[in-house]
Amino acid sequence: MITTFRAAVAVVLLAGFYVLVAAITAGIAVLDYYAVRYGHAGGFKVAAVATLGGLAMLRGVFVVGRRQDADQPGAAVSPQDEPELWRTVTELAGRVRTRVPDEIRLVPDVNAAVSEDARLLGLIRGRRHMYVGVPLMLTLGADELRAVLCHELGHYSGSHTRLGGITYRGRTALIRTIQRLGEHAIIRTFFTAYATVYLRVSQAVSRRQELEADASAVTVAGRRAMGDALRKVRAAAAAWEFYVGNHLRMIGPAQARPADLFAGFYSLFHEPSMGGELAKVVNAPEERSPYDSHPSLAERLAAIGRLPEPSVRPDPRPALALLADPQRAAMATQASMLTPEALRLPVLEWPQIIERGLWSASNAESLKDVFEAVGAMTNTPRPTVDTVLRVLAGGGAGDLGARLRRAGWRGDDTAELVSRVVARAFEGLLIQAGRARYVFSWSDLAKLRDPNGDEIDLSGIVRNAVDDPRQVNALFECLARYGVTADAHP
């Protein structure tokens, strides 16, 4: 009852947003009328500023207010493609007394979600969509996936999805309108105050709906499955973020891709050394805000613990057992994730991709730009390590930094910029000479190491030479120990 009341308040507030827009527009029109009628110079200025603000406001409202028919994510699977998944969803929908989704899509995300194309403020039901993440299925057991699917179907049975799109578009319209009003402080103040109330109410509704959906899941899947699923989802989301940020991002620089993106994530998630780090993520305290869309993990687990335990038949299978052909499903989802250009890239193993990617991203451009810059500074057609060291010894770091910025490098601190780029250039020479290589790891960033396995990081000693040209000899001796001679060049 409380959730229904809050949802109704959220819809009323959304309607009030458009009333506010109409009222401000009418007020500006009246102001313009009197400014034109009485012709006062000060009035003209005020009216002009107000009119510009009104136009910015209307653009923010109506450009955002139109629905964006973006392509649906992932790959759609029919009952013929995935009969067991559809059978499970159909069974669970019956258990929570709701209509079966019209479409199920496998998506490249550690998440499951539902949406509904409802109309007329949610009064007319529409086409239902369910999204199931392939990375999510790689990390859950069948019982846990059933709990997650029940949770999402619980949003349908509680009619949460009918107002979900409306409240989401309301939030988007408010935020975009405020952004458009950046230089119109008076009008912006009205919308900022209104948005604060609207967001607090709508997000409170969202948090309560999540607890209701959890309760629906527990009635079918049990407390253990739902609780374990929530913990695993949090850990898997952190692992996926790490995987995307440190592995998948290397596909572009390496100009190569793995045969199976999700197999790499599976290896990373189940890497023994990742267990401790992921446990820290799950147990870490969460920073809370009135604008959070979900309750904290601790709050959700506590609420689940207070629910009665139903009689549940355990299913020890992995979640992937619900797919007819997990490899085929993964490939279809992967194809939806990559651009056509990426799909045409050569296929390599992850250690090779990381090595090539880091070389390209960290060393190749540094080598080129540093040696071109010092060549121009010293009028040397073929600059060497000795040329770079002489520039640093002569106090030329400032000029070198300016040239690196013109080449596209970014950094406010010139000494830091020069140290970073020159260090990467010298490390690139070590790689070219076969005296260092990037060593791959699932659980950590790849490190540059020498043949003995010791990590190499020249940034500190290069920084010393940049800050104090008298330290250039120490830098040269360090390079010599790694086998880099004064006449070395790219």
TAVEN-V594909 format. One record per backbone hydrogen bond with DSSP energy under -1.0 kcal/mol. CO is the residue of the C=O (numbers start at 1). NH is the residue of the N-H. E is the energy in kcal/mol with one decimal. If there is no record, write none. Layout:
co=CO nh=NH e=E
co=CO nh=NH e=E
This chain:
co=1 nh=5 e=-2.4
co=2 nh=6 e=-2.6
co=3 nh=7 e=-2.7
co=4 nh=8 e=-2.3
co=5 nh=9 e=-2.4
co=6 nh=10 e=-2.5
co=7 nh=11 e=-2.1
co=8 nh=12 e=-2.4
co=9 nh=13 e=-2.8
co=10 nh=14 e=-2.1
co=11 nh=15 e=-2.5
co=12 nh=16 e=-2.5
co=13 nh=17 e=-1.5
co=14 nh=18 e=-1.2
co=15 nh=19 e=-1.7
co=16 nh=20 e=-2.7
co=17 nh=21 e=-2.1
co=18 nh=22 e=-2.3
co=19 nh=23 e=-2.6
co=20 nh=24 e=-2.6
co=21 nh=25 e=-2.5
co=22 nh=26 e=-2.5
co=23 nh=27 e=-2.4
co=24 nh=28 e=-2.4
co=25 nh=29 e=-2.2
co=26 nh=30 e=-2.3
co=27 nh=31 e=-2.3
co=28 nh=32 e=-2.7
co=29 nh=33 e=-2.2
co=30 nh=34 e=-2.3
co=31 nh=35 e=-2.1
co=32 nh=36 e=-2.4
co=33 nh=37 e=-2.5
co=34 nh=38 e=-2.4
co=35 nh=39 e=-1.6
co=40 nh=44 e=-2.4
co=41 nh=45 e=-1.9
co=42 nh=46 e=-2.3
co=43 nh=47 e=-2.8
co=44 nh=48 e=-2.6
co=45 nh=49 e=-2.4
co=46 nh=50 e=-2.6
co=47 nh=51 e=-2.7
co=48 nh=52 e=-2.3
co=49 nh=53 e=-2.2
co=50 nh=54 e=-2.5
co=51 nh=55 e=-2.6
co=52 nh=56 e=-2.2
co=53 nh=57 e=-2.4
co=54 nh=58 e=-2.7
co=55 nh=59 e=-2.4
co=56 nh=60 e=-2.2
co=57 nh=61 e=-2.0
co=58 nh=62 e=-2.9
co=59 nh=63 e=-2.2
co=61 nh=65 e=-2.1
co=68 nh=70 e=-1.8
co=75 nh=106 e=-2.8
co=78 nh=82 e=-2.6
co=82 nh=86 e=-2.2
co=83 nh=87 e=-2.6
co=84 nh=88 e=-2.4
co=85 nh=89 e=-2.6
co=86 nh=90 e=-2.7
co=87 nh=91 e=-2.5
co=88 nh=92 e=-2.7
co=89 nh=93 e=-2.5
co=90 nh=94 e=-1.9
co=91 nh=95 e=-1.8
co=92 nh=96 e=-2.0
co=93 nh=98 e=-2.4
co=103 nh=130 e=-2.3
co=104 nh=77 e=-2.5
co=105 nh=132 e=-2.8
co=106 nh=75 e=-2.5
co=107 nh=109 e=-1.6
co=107 nh=134 e=-2.6
co=109 nh=111 e=-1.8
co=111 nh=133 e=-1.9
co=113 nh=131 e=-3.2
co=115 nh=129 e=-2.6
co=116 nh=118 e=-2.0
co=119 nh=124 e=-2.3
co=120 nh=123 e=-2.0
co=124 nh=119 e=-2.6
co=127 nh=117 e=-2.6
co=128 nh=102 e=-1.2
co=128 nh=103 e=-1.2
co=129 nh=115 e=-2.1
co=130 nh=105 e=-2.7
co=131 nh=113 e=-2.2
co=132 nh=107 e=-2.2
co=133 nh=137 e=-1.9
co=134 nh=138 e=-1.6
co=136 nh=139 e=-1.3
co=140 nh=319 e=-2.2
co=141 nh=145 e=-2.5
co=142 nh=146 e=-2.4
co=143 nh=147 e=-1.9
co=144 nh=148 e=-2.2
co=145 nh=149 e=-2.9
co=146 nh=150 e=-2.5
co=147 nh=151 e=-2.3
co=148 nh=152 e=-2.2
co=149 nh=153 e=-2.7
co=150 nh=154 e=-2.1
co=153 nh=157 e=-2.3
co=154 nh=158 e=-1.7
co=155 nh=160 e=-2.5
co=156 nh=159 e=-2.3
co=161 nh=165 e=-1.0
co=163 nh=167 e=-2.9
co=164 nh=168 e=-2.3
co=165 nh=169 e=-2.5
co=166 nh=170 e=-2.2
co=167 nh=171 e=-2.4
co=168 nh=172 e=-2.6
co=169 nh=173 e=-2.7
co=170 nh=174 e=-2.4
co=171 nh=175 e=-2.6
co=172 nh=176 e=-2.7
co=173 nh=177 e=-2.3
co=174 nh=178 e=-2.3
co=175 nh=179 e=-2.2
co=176 nh=180 e=-2.3
co=177 nh=181 e=-1.2
co=179 nh=182 e=-1.1
co=181 nh=184 e=-1.6
co=184 nh=188 e=-2.5
co=185 nh=189 e=-2.0
co=186 nh=190 e=-1.2
co=187 nh=191 e=-1.6
co=188 nh=192 e=-2.8
co=189 nh=193 e=-2.1
co=190 nh=194 e=-2.0
co=191 nh=195 e=-3.0
co=192 nh=196 e=-2.0
co=193 nh=197 e=-1.5
co=194 nh=198 e=-2.6
co=195 nh=199 e=-3.0
co=196 nh=200 e=-1.8
co=197 nh=201 e=-2.2
co=198 nh=202 e=-2.9
co=199 nh=203 e=-2.5
co=200 nh=204 e=-1.5
co=201 nh=205 e=-2.0
co=202 nh=206 e=-2.0
co=203 nh=207 e=-2.4
co=204 nh=208 e=-2.0
co=205 nh=209 e=-2.4
co=206 nh=210 e=-1.8
co=207 nh=211 e=-1.6
co=208 nh=212 e=-2.0
co=209 nh=213 e=-2.5
co=210 nh=214 e=-2.3
co=211 nh=215 e=-2.0
co=212 nh=216 e=-1.9
co=213 nh=217 e=-2.1
co=214 nh=218 e=-2.3
co=215 nh=219 e=-1.7
co=217 nh=221 e=-3.4
co=218 nh=222 e=-1.4
co=222 nh=226 e=-1.7
co=223 nh=227 e=-2.9
co=224 nh=228 e=-2.9
co=225 nh=229 e=-2.2
co=226 nh=230 e=-2.2
co=227 nh=231 e=-2.0
co=228 nh=232 e=-2.7
co=229 nh=233 e=-2.7
co=230 nh=234 e=-1.8
co=231 nh=235 e=-2.1
co=232 nh=236 e=-3.4
co=233 nh=237 e=-2.5
co=234 nh=238 e=-1.6
co=235 nh=239 e=-2.3
co=236 nh=240 e=-2.8
co=237 nh=241 e=-2.1
co=238 nh=242 e=-2.1
co=239 nh=243 e=-2.5
co=240 nh=244 e=-2.9
co=241 nh=245 e=-2.5
co=242 nh=246 e=-2.1
co=243 nh=247 e=-2.1
co=243 nh=248 e=-2.2
co=244 nh=249 e=-1.3
co=247 nh=250 e=-1.7
co=248 nh=251 e=-1.7
co=250 nh=254 e=-2.4
co=251 nh=255 e=-1.3
co=251 nh=256 e=-1.3
co=257 nh=348 e=-2.1
co=260 nh=264 e=-1.2
co=261 nh=265 e=-1.4
co=262 nh=266 e=-2.3
co=263 nh=267 e=-2.2
co=264 nh=268 e=-2.4
co=265 nh=269 e=-3.0
co=266 nh=270 e=-1.9
co=268 nh=271 e=-1.2
co=271 nh=274 e=-2.1
co=272 nh=275 e=-1.2
co=274 nh=278 e=-2.6
co=275 nh=279 e=-2.1
co=276 nh=280 e=-1.7
co=277 nh=281 e=-1.6
co=278 nh=282 e=-2.2
co=279 nh=283 e=-2.1
co=280 nh=284 e=-1.1
co=289 nh=292 e=-1.8
co=296 nh=300 e=-2.3
co=297 nh=301 e=-2.7
co=298 nh=302 e=-2.3
co=299 nh=303 e=-2.2
co=300 nh=304 e=-2.4
co=301 nh=305 e=-2.3
co=304 nh=307 e=-1.6
co=317 nh=142 e=-3.2
co=318 nh=321 e=-1.8
co=319 nh=322 e=-2.2
co=320 nh=323 e=-2.0
co=325 nh=329 e=-2.5
co=326 nh=330 e=-2.6
co=327 nh=331 e=-2.4
co=328 nh=332 e=-2.2
co=329 nh=333 e=-2.2
co=330 nh=334 e=-2.7
co=331 nh=335 e=-2.3
co=332 nh=336 e=-1.2
co=334 nh=338 e=-1.8
co=339 nh=343 e=-2.2
co=342 nh=345 e=-1.4
co=346 nh=257 e=-2.4
co=349 nh=353 e=-2.1
co=350 nh=354 e=-2.8
co=351 nh=355 e=-2.0
co=352 nh=356 e=-2.7
co=353 nh=357 e=-2.9
co=354 nh=358 e=-2.8
co=355 nh=359 e=-2.0
co=356 nh=360 e=-2.3
co=357 nh=361 e=-2.9
co=358 nh=362 e=-3.0
co=359 nh=363 e=-1.7
co=359 nh=364 e=-2.8
co=363 nh=367 e=-2.8
co=364 nh=368 e=-2.1
co=365 nh=369 e=-2.9
co=366 nh=370 e=-2.6
co=367 nh=371 e=-1.9
co=368 nh=372 e=-1.9
co=369 nh=373 e=-2.2
co=370 nh=374 e=-2.5
co=371 nh=375 e=-1.6
co=372 nh=376 e=-2.0
co=373 nh=377 e=-2.3
co=374 nh=378 e=-1.9
co=375 nh=380 e=-2.2
co=384 nh=388 e=-1.8
co=385 nh=389 e=-2.6
co=386 nh=390 e=-2.3
co=387 nh=391 e=-1.9
co=388 nh=392 e=-2.1
co=389 nh=393 e=-2.7
co=390 nh=394 e=-1.8
co=391 nh=396 e=-2.8
co=392 nh=395 e=-1.6
co=396 nh=400 e=-2.4
co=397 nh=401 e=-2.7
co=398 nh=402 e=-2.0
co=399 nh=403 e=-2.1
co=400 nh=404 e=-2.3
co=401 nh=405 e=-2.1
co=402 nh=406 e=-1.9
co=403 nh=407 e=-1.3
co=404 nh=409 e=-2.4
co=405 nh=408 e=-1.5
co=413 nh=417 e=-2.6
co=414 nh=418 e=-2.8
co=415 nh=419 e=-2.4
co=416 nh=420 e=-2.5
co=417 nh=421 e=-2.4
co=418 nh=422 e=-2.6
co=419 nh=423 e=-2.2
co=420 nh=424 e=-2.0
co=421 nh=425 e=-1.9
co=422 nh=426 e=-2.7
co=423 nh=427 e=-2.5
co=424 nh=428 e=-1.8
co=425 nh=429 e=-1.6
co=426 nh=430 e=-1.6
co=427 nh=431 e=-2.0
co=428 nh=432 e=-2.6
co=429 nh=433 e=-2.0
co=430 nh=435 e=-2.7
co=431 nh=434 e=-1.5
co=437 nh=449 e=-2.6
co=439 nh=447 e=-1.2
co=447 nh=439 e=-3.0
co=448 nh=456 e=-3.1
co=449 nh=437 e=-2.0
co=450 nh=453 e=-2.5
co=454 nh=450 e=-2.5
co=458 nh=462 e=-2.3
co=459 nh=463 e=-2.2
co=460 nh=464 e=-1.9
co=461 nh=465 e=-1.5
co=462 nh=466 e=-2.1
co=463 nh=467 e=-2.7
co=464 nh=468 e=-2.3
co=468 nh=471 e=-3.1
co=469 nh=472 e=-1.6
co=471 nh=475 e=-1.6
co=472 nh=476 e=-2.5
co=473 nh=477 e=-2.5
co=474 nh=478 e=-1.9
co=475 nh=479 e=-2.4
co=476 nh=480 e=-2.5
co=477 nh=481 e=-1.9
co=478 nh=482 e=-1.1
co=479 nh=484 e=-2.7
co=480 nh=483 e=-1.4
co=485 nh=488 e=-1.6
co=486 nh=386 e=-2.6
co=488 nh=385 e=-1.9
